[in-house]
Amino acid sequence: MWQNTKAFHSTAQFLPPQTPTLPPTQQHTTSISSSPPILKQCCKFSRRELAIRANSSLLLLLASQTQEPSGLSKARAEENPENPNKSEGREEISSNSDGCTDKVPTKKAFLDVSVNGEPVGRIIIGLYGDTAAGGAARFTNLVTGASGISYRRKEFIKIMPNYVQHGGVRSYGVDAELAKKTGSNLGADKLMEEWEKQNGNCPGTKNVARSVGIVVRDPSKPPPKLKLVAKKGKLEIDEEEVGMEPNGTEFVIAIRDSAELDASALVVGRVLEGMDVVERIGQVKTVQENTSSPYFRVAKLIGDKRAVVAERGFNRPYSKVIVTNCGLLE
């Protein structure tokens, strides 16, 4: 017995050391967890403690990633300083560049007004020489008389609840002859181009309260009629114009926002002083409209000239509202 034990020990000295065989699950765990003794100690924790420690470690990891050193954040703030007015300034530049808001008057014109020979005051108008150059130049020439014709001694012909309208100068008679002598053109073609540009670039109501606009077209004018005419032995279809277009000298002053004027008036300025005078003009009694009358409707439908004449008289003041003097202020 002793000899066998001695032989076994002598043989074991020459054999390589053998590791004990473990079950498959224990082999897998042992191969993965070849880690320092710290993890071996962690394995002694309960599942609840492990879950709490894992959640706290995750929170610390997220906080370290999201939190920024104060020095780094300060450096970034110096590189990109916050300017709350930066976007507002950009919007302000874009809104001013299109000539729709915050227009700056370049000249000042005045109109002295009387009602039935009694002076009621002076209206001072700022003209937009930058955004409506053609319209402002036309108004300047008419208040100064540089075109040979002037608004002086001319009447206001229409008084509406939202605006008052001046008749301008006539395209016939003495006014037309004086305009021809000075080479002035009373047409509204160039003003129409500015009006189309203004309507295209500026959304919303253009003829707001206190605004002054030159009438460049008649929105109530009916469309041209088609008729057959003989030309060079052939029958051709031609358009017959009904009524006359404004000559670009009539102007309107808005008492309140008047979106209905956007279809006919080019804004050239605004009232700086004397809105009380404009409101005084708006209080003058006028000829009442009679468009609801069946006789007027039938006459207008069949093209009776008497209906056209009567329609022109609607909203005309009973009193004479005249511009007694006008010009530019320095």
Disulfide bonds with the S-S distance in Angstrom:
Cys100-Cys202 2.02
